[in-house]
Amino acid sequence: TSSTDWEDFMPKYDDQQYDTNGDSFGAIFSDLMSELGKGSNVGSASILNDLVSFLEGNFPSVGTQKQKEEDTILETLLRDGTYEEIGIELEDAKLLVVQLEGKRKGLMEELETIQRDIRGQTSYMNQMTLEEQQKEIEARMEVIDDYLQRAKQRQMKLRRRRDELR
């Protein structure tokens, strides 16, 4: 006999893996983004790694099994989610887009400063160091741009579905 319980058809996850000790997604993400917003150069590489790890956990790489599962979960939410559930997910998606846009803006400002410094630099070694920093920032921006595009697509899908449910 086949089951009629919808939970039998949902992917099974290890709940302990996702235990946040009562913190909501928004609270966890807000903590992460406030650390990123501090923008200290001393820890910026490790903070960027934390951001990339966080985003990879929420936006799996294209073509991977995890991405297929994430797409399935989003499609299930879009198909079966209530107006309230989609609204909550939309708010999280909006927060993610705002934070990514803020991080991108900060990187652009940092890049502009470095480019000005490069133009005014007379020492070859200092210029090489600044050019290396420029390439690092450009690489970070590529990562942020990729996740920003994906977050905006997710937000658009959620907004469209929420509007349909009104």
Beta strands, then each sheet from edge to edge (+ up, - down):
end
